[in-house]
């Protein structure tokens, strides 16, 4: 545990928030660049931090709330919850009521559909990186399975890997159903094109 009044804790908090600001700026640049490339018009920009910490007051107590795998959903607050590469995503809003369920969850909700198998289980065991990468033990998902999933939905996939296959994730409607009345769906977003880093692309940060 780090005390925010200590130099180490204060430094961690400052750098974490700096990283969060950097993430915000990166998301905005990408979103607006895509809008520009499509010749579209920005109607709304929704940010969605997760795996982050916030200073908040709950029941009169000042807390640092760490939402691991979760995101804030205060009454009226908008958020984005993604599905897999082949499923709808949604923009949600924290329920305007102030229910016991919302208070118990510290006004939090899911940030995504969630995995049902690990990356290694899905794609298999890999050896090497980049163009030298190879599967030494097959996983539970094949590209044939991915194409059978995406084909009927007419989703175009550019890049991606078996570790991000739809079969590796829960179905988002079921996950949202489990949130009860703590959030409501404002918009449903149907994917047309999914762009991800390819499974054999070089990642300098993994060296």
N, C-alpha and C positions, 0 to 999 in steps of 0.2 A: 504494500500500500504506500502511495506517495502522498505526502502532505503538500497541498498547493501553496502553502506558505513557505515551504522549504525551497531552496534554490533548484534542487533537482526536480521537484514536482512542478514548480513554476515554469521551469524551462521546458519540461515535457508538455505542459498545457499550452504554452505559447507555440511550440513547434507543431503540435497536433492541429491547432487552429490555423496555423499557416498552411499546413498541408490541406486542410479543408477548404481554405480560400482558393488555393491552387486548383483543387478538384472542381470547385464551382466555376472558375474561369475557364478551365479546359472543357467542361461540359457545355458551357455557353458558346464557346468558340465552335465546337463541333456542331452543335444544334443549329446555330445560325449559318454556318458554312453549308450544311446540308440544305437548309431552307433556300439559301441563295442559289445553290446548284440546281435545285428543282424549280427555281423561278416562283417559289411560293411566297406566302405572307405569314409572318409570325403572329399567331393569335394569342398564344399563352406559353409561358415558359415555367415548367414545374421542376424544382430541384428536389432531390431525395437523398439525403445523407443516410448511410447506415454504417455499422461498425465504428461508431463515433461516440463521443461523450458530450454531454450538455450540463451546464449548471442550471438547476431548476428548483422550485419550491413546491413541495407536495405535503399536504396536511400541515402546513406551517413549518415544515422542516426543510432547510436548505440542503440539497443533495447534488452529487455528481452522478448523473444517470448514464450508464454505459449501455448502449443498445447494440448488443452483438447479434447480428442477423436480424435486426429490427430497425424501425425508423419511427420518428415521432408522428403522432396522429391526434393532435389536440383538436378540440371542437372547431370545425370550420377550416382546419389546415389541410391543404392539398398535398397529395403524395403520389408517387408513381410506383406501381407494382408490376414487375415484369414476369412473363411466363417463360417458356423455353423458346428456342428458335422457331418452333412451328406452332406456337399457341398465341392467343390474344394476350395483350397486356392491358392494364387499366390505370386510369387516373382516379384516385379515391379521395374522399374527404372525411376527416374525423367527424363522427356523429355530433350533432349540435346539442344533444342532451348531455348530461353529466352523470352517467350511469355508474353503478358500483364496479362493473366490469372494466370500464375505461379507467377509473381511479386505481383499481387493482393492478392493471397493466401499466400504470404510470403513463397513460395516454400514448401507448406504443402499438404498433402493428407490424405485420410482416413486410419485408422489403422485396420478396420474390417468392416464386413457387416452392423453392426448396428441393434439394436433391433426394433421390431414393437410392442412388448408388454412387459410390465414389468415382472420381475421374479414372482411377486405375481399373476399377470394376467395369466401367463403361468401355474404355478404349483398349484395355489390356496393358500389360507391362511393357514400357518403352525402354530402349537403350540408345543413348546418344542424343544429340541435338541437331536441329536444322535439317539439312539435306542428308545427314548421316543417321538420322533417327530411324529406328526400325522397331516393329513390334516383336517381342520375343515370346510373349504369351498372350493369345487373343483374349479380348474382353467379351462382355455380354451383348455388345451392340456392334452391328456391321453397317457399312455404308448402304447396303441394300435396304436395311431396315429404316435408315434415315430417309432415303429417297421414297420409300413406300409411304412414309408419314407425310413428307412435304409435298409430294406430287399432287394428291387430291386437293390439297389446300392452295396449290398454285403459288407457293412461297419460293422465291429464288434465293438460293444460298450462295454467297461468295465467301470463300474461306471456311473457317470453322473446323472443328475436330470432333471425333466421336465422344470425347469427354463432355461435350456440350450438347449431345444429341437429345431430342425430346424425350426419349425413353429413360433418360437419366434423371428426369425431373417429375415432381408431382404435378397433377393437373390443377391449374390455378383456380378454377371455379370452386373446387372442393376446399382449397386452402382459404379462399375468401369466405366460404360458407362457415368455416370454423371460427371466423372473427366475430360472428354474431352481428349484433346491431352496433358495434363500436365504430364501424366505418360504413360508408355507402359509396357505391360506384358512380362516378360522375360521367366518365367517358370510357368506352371500350375501343381499344386500338388494335386493328387487324394487320398483321405483318404482310407486306408485299415483297420486300427484299430484306434479307438479313446479311449484314456485312460483319465479318469477324476475322481475326488473325487466323491464318491457316495453321494446321497442326505441325507442318514442317518449316514454318517460318522461323528465322533466327531471332532469338530474344537475347540481347546483350546483357540484360539484367540477371540472367540465369547463369552467367559464366562465373 
